[in-house]
Amino acid sequence: MHIGSKGWYVNELKKLGMSRYEGRKLESYKKHILANLYFDRTK
């Protein structure tokens, strides 16, 4: 898995305790949305 890929963001968000966002699985979102969620959670 490459750092910064969609799968990487999904994996990192799951490590932070997220599996869903607004009732939808993380895997159903596009990469740029996952990236924004990740950076909001890690600040």
Contact map, one row per residue, 1 for C-alpha under 8 A:
1110101100000000000000000000000000000000000
1111100100000000000000000000000000000000000
1111100100000000000000000000000000000000000
0111110110000000000000000000000000100000000
1111111110000000000000000000001000000000000
0001111111000000000000000000011001000000000
1000111111100000000000000000000000000000000
1111111111110000000000000000000000000000000
0001111111111000000000000000001001100100000
0000011111111100000000000110000001000000000
0000001111111110000000000000000000000000000
0000000111111111000000000000000000000100000
0000000011111111111000000000000000000100000
0000000001111111111000000000000000000000000
0000000000111111110000000000000000000000000
0000000000011111110000000000000000000000000
0000000000001111111000000000000000000000000
0000000000001111111110000000000000000000000
0000000000001100111110001100000000000000000
0000000000000000011111111100000000000000000
0000000000000000011111111100000000000000000
0000000000000000000111110000000000000000000
0000000000000000000111111000000000000000000
0000000000000000000111111101000000000000000
0000000000000000001110111111100000000000000
0000000001000000001110011111100001000000000
0000000001000000000000001111110000000000000
0000000000000000000000011111110000000000000
0000000000000000000000001111111011000000000
0000010000000000000000000011111111000000000
0000110010000000000000000000111111100000000
0000000000000000000000000000011111110000000
0000000000000000000000000000111111111000000
0000010011000000000000000100111111111100000
0001000010000000000000000000001111111110000
0000000000000000000000000000000111111111000
0000000000000000000000000000000011111111100
0000000010011000000000000000000001111111110
0000000000000000000000000000000000111111111
0000000000000000000000000000000000011111111
0000000000000000000000000000000000001111111
0000000000000000000000000000000000000111111
0000000000000000000000000000000000000011111
